[in-house]
Amino acid sequence: MTSVAIGLIGCGYWGPNLLRNLVANHRCRLKWVADRDRARRDFVTERHPDLKTSAEAAVVLDDPVVDAVVIATPASTHVDLTLAALAAGKHVLVEKPLAMSVADVDRIAAAAGDRVVMVGHTFLYNGAVRYIKSVMERQELGDIYYVTSERRNLGQVRSDVNVWWNLAPHDVSILLYLFGHRVPNAVSAHGLIHLQAGVEDVVFANLTWPEGRGAHIHVSWLDPERSRRVALVGSRKMLLYDDAADYKVRILDKGVDVVPRIGERMDYDDAVAPRFVQRSGATVLPEIEMGEPLRVEIDHFIDCIVTGAPPLTGLDHARAVTCVLEQGAWSLASATGRAPRSVHA
C-alpha cells in the first residue's frame, strides 16, 4: 500500500483541523468528507473543490476505494459509526471518547478483526507529554506521590455530553500513559450544574492507585481563565507542565527531605522523630522538539495501517480510559440518585 485512501466523517468543531492535516499529508489521499450540515459541506468544497462530499456517512463507507475513515462526530455517535466502518472493512481513527461504556469498547474490539482502531487522544502525541514520560522512566522525579491536572476555560459549552466526558478524556489519557496504562483502583467525582439541567459544567475528580499514588482532576467550561496544566510531585523532584507556556515543562529540584536525628546513644536512633527539611534547588527548562500533535497522530495512524503495528492509543488504551470515565460518571450520578446521563446518550 503506497498511500492510504481516507474518508473524513464529520467536519464540525475539530473537523477542520483534521481536514487540514489530512490534505497536507502526502502519505494519504483524502477522498471524501461527510457531514449532514450543508454549511459544513460548502466549507469543504470552497477550500477543496476536488474533494467529494456527502450528507451521509454510509456513502463514504460504501466506497470500496476508501481504506480508512476518520470520525469526528458527536460522542454519542462514535460507537455506531465505528462498528459500521469496521463492518465495511475500514480502518478507523475516531475522536475521543471512543465510547461511553466499557461494554461498547468491548463490542468494538470484538468486531475489529485485523483492522486498526485508534482513538484521537491527541496529547499522547504531544512532544511535552512524551518528554515527561521519558523523565518518569529515568526515575528523575523519584517515586510519584500525586499528580494534579486542570483543564479550565470559559465557553464551548456542550449539551450532548457534560464537561467530564468532554474535557476529562485528555487528562485521563495522559495519566494512564504516564502510569503505564494502569487503571486506578478507585475513582470518585463531584460535579456542579449551573447552565443546563443534568449537565455538569464543573467536575472535581480523585483517582487512587493501590500503591498510594493519587491524582486530582479539575475540568470546567465555566472558568474565568484558560488553563491546561499538570503538576507531578515526586520524592526527588517536581515537574510542572503548562501547555500554554513558552517553556512547557519545568523540572524543579524541590521537595521535603526526611533527615534522621541523632539519638541518646549518639547514633540515628529509630525511636527519635526525624526532621523534615525543605529543599529548593535549581529549576531546569528542557528544550523539547514540538511538532503539531495532530500531524504526529495521523502519521502514526497511517504507520499502523501500513505496517500492522499496534497503535499507541488503540483499543487497550481506549478501554482503560473509558473505564475511568465510566466510573467517574457513575460517581457523579450517585450524588443525585440518577443514572449517568452521559452513558445513555
N, C-alpha and C positions, 0 to 999 in steps of 0.2 A: 504494500500500500504506500504509494508515493505521497499522497495527500489525503486528508480526511474530509469528506463532504458532510457539512453540518447544517442543521436547521435550528433556528432560534425561535423558541415558543415563549412569547411574552416580551413586550418592549416598553414596559411602563417605567417605574422609578429607576430600577437598576439596569433595565434592558439596554439603554443607550450606551452604557459603559461596556457591556458585553458585546454589543454590536460593533463598537469602535475597535475593540481588541480582536474580535474575530475577523473583521475585514482586513486589519493590518497584519494578521498572522499569515505568513507565506506557506505554512505547513498545512493549512486547511483551506477549504473552499466553502464559503458561506453561500448556500443555495436558496434558503427560504427564511422568511420572517413571518410568524403568525401572531396576530393579535386581534381580538374581537373589536377593539376600538378603531373606528375608521380614521380618526385623527392620528393615532399612533402609526397606522399603516402608511398614511400620507407622509408622516415624518420620515419614515424609512425611504419611501420612493423618491422624495425630494432630494435626499442626500445620496442615495444609491439606486439610481433608476434601473440598474441591471439586475437587482435582486427581485426574486419572486415574493409576493406577499399573499397572505390568505387570512380570512377571518377565523378559520377552523384549524386546530392543531392536527386533526385527522388527515388533512390534505398533505401535510408535511410527513406524517408517519407513513402514509401510503406510497410515498415516492421511493422506489427501490434504489435510486441513486444515493439517497441520504444514508450515511453510515452512522451518524450520531446526532443527538439533539441536546440542546442546552435549554433548560426550563427555568424561566424567570417569571412565574405567575404567582398569584396569592397562595399562601402557605396551605390553605385548605384543599387546593387542587393538586398538590405535589404528588400524593400517593397514586391517585388515579391516572395522572398523566405519565408518571414513571412506569407504572405497570403496563399501560398501553404502549409506551415506547419499547419496552422490553419484549412485549408480545409481537411487536413489529420487527424485532431483530436489531434494534438500535442500541448503541452505547448511550449512556445518559450522564450528563452533568446537570445537577439540579441545585438551585439556590437553597440556602438554609431557611428553615429546618427541613430535612428530608421528609419527616413525618412527625405526627404529634402523639404517637404512641409506639412503644417498643414492638407491639404486636404487628403494626403496619410495617415497621422496618423489617421484621422477620418475613412478612409476606413478600416484600420486595426482594429480599435475599434469596428466598425460595424460587423466585421467578427469574433471577438474574442469569443463571447458567454461566456461560463464558463471557458474557457482556460486562463491560466496565460500568460500574455505577459509582459516581463520585459526587460528593456534596461540596458546595461552594463555601466552605469555612475559610474565607479569604485570608484571615490573619495568620494562618499557619503557613502561608506563602509570603509573609512579610519578613524582610531581612532582619528587623529588630527582634521579632519573636524567635526567629531561628537562632539568632545570636544568643539570646537569653537561654535557650535550650542548651547550647554548647557550653555556656558558663556553668549551668547546673550539672552537666555531665562531667565537667572538670572539677566539680566539688569546690569551686571558688567561694561559694556562699556558705559552705558547710551544710549542716542539717537545716532544712527549711522548716521554720516554726509555723509561719502562716503567710497567707497572701491576701491582699485586698485589691479588689478590682472595681472600678467605677466607669460607667458609660452613661453620661448625662447630657441632655440637650434640651432646647426649647423648640417644640414643634415636631413635625412629621408624625402627628397623632394618627394611629390606625384604629379601625373599627373591626376588622376581621380577626385580629389577634390582640392580646394585651401586650404590655411592654416587656413582660417576661419572655414570651415567645418571639417577640420582635428583636430585642436587643441582646438578651442574655445568651443566645447561642454563640455569639462571638466570645464572650468571657468564659463560658463553659468549655468551648472547644480549645481555647488557649490553656486553661488549667489542666485539662486532661492530657493535652500534648506535652506540657511541661512535666506532668507527673506520670509519664509513661503509660498513658491511656487507662490508668486505674480508676475505676468508678468509686466515688466516696461511699462510705457505709451509712451516712445519714445526710439528708437534705431537708432543711426547714426554710420556709419563706413567709414573709409578711408583706402584704400589699396595701396600697391606698388607692381608693377610687374617688375621682372628683369630676371628671368631664363626662363620662358615659357610664350608664348603669351596667354593672357586671364586667367592666373592662378596667383592669388595674393600670394606672398611669405611672406609679412608682412601686418598685419592689426592692426589698432588702432580703437577701438570702444568705444562709450559713451552710457551709459544707464541711464535713469532717471525715478524716480517713482513720483507719484502725490504729496507726502508729502515733496518733495525736496531732498530726498535721491538720491545719484548718484553713478555710478560705471564706472571705466575705465578699459578696457581690452586691453592688448598688446600681440599679438601672432606672432611668427616668426619662420621659419625654416632656417633663413639666419642671424644668430647672432653669435658673437664670443664666447659666453659662454652659458652654460646651466642654466636656472633659472626657478623655479616653485615657485612663491611667491605670497602671498596675504596679503595686509595691510588693516586693518579696523580702521577707525578714528571715535572715539565716543566722546560724550560730557564729559564723565568722564575719560575714559581711552582709550588706543590704543592697538591694537593687531597685531603682525606680525606672519605669518605662512610661514615657509620655508621648503618645503618638502625635501630638500637636507641636511638640518642641523641636527646635533645630537639632539638638543632640537628644535623640530619642531614648537613649539608655545612659543611666548614670550608675556607677558602682561605687558604693560608699563603704569605706572601712570604718563602720560604726557598729557598736554593739555594747553588750554588758558582759564583762568577764567575771567569772566566779574565781575568787582568789582565796585559798585556804589561809586560816590564821594559825600562828604558832601556838601550840597548847602549853599546858603547865610543864610538860616533860621536855619542853624546848624542841618539840617536833610538830608535825602537822597533825594534830590530834583530831580524829574524826568527830569527836564529841563537840568540838568548838565550831560554832556557826561561821560559815565563810563570809568574806566581804564581797560586795558586788561593786565592781569598778566600771564606770562608763568609759568607753573607748571611742575616740573620734579622730580618725586618721585622714588619709588622702581620699579625694574623690577622682575617679577615673571616668573620662568621657571617651569611650571607644569609638573608633571610626568604623562605621558599618556601611557596606555597599547596599544601597537601597534602590531596587528596581520596582516597577509597579507590580504589586502583589497579584492583581488580576491577570496580568500578562503571564506571570510565572505560573499561576494556577492553570490557565488554558494550555500553556506549553506542557505542563505535567499531564493534563488530561489526554492530550494528543500522544505523548510518550507512552502512556499506559495502554492506549488503543493499539499503537504500532508494535510495542514490544511485549505486551501482555503482563507487564509489571503491575503489582497491586498499588492502587493509589494511596497516598498519604491520608487523604480524607475519604476513604472508602467506606464500605458498609460496617466494618467493625467499629471504626471511629464514630460513624453516624449513630450506631446503636448505643454506644456509651453516652454520647451527648444527649440523645433522645431520652435515655433512661434518667439522667439527671434532671432534664427539663420536665419530664412527666412527673417525677417525684415532687419537684417544686410546684407544679400545677396543682397536684392533689393537696399539698400543704397549704397553698393559697386558698383553695376551696374549703378546706376543713374549718377555717375560721368563720365562714358564713353558712356552713351547712348545705352548700350546693355542690353539684357535680362540676368538675373543671370544665368551664365553657370552652376553653381552647382545645381540649382533647376531642370534643364532639363537633368542632367547627366544620 
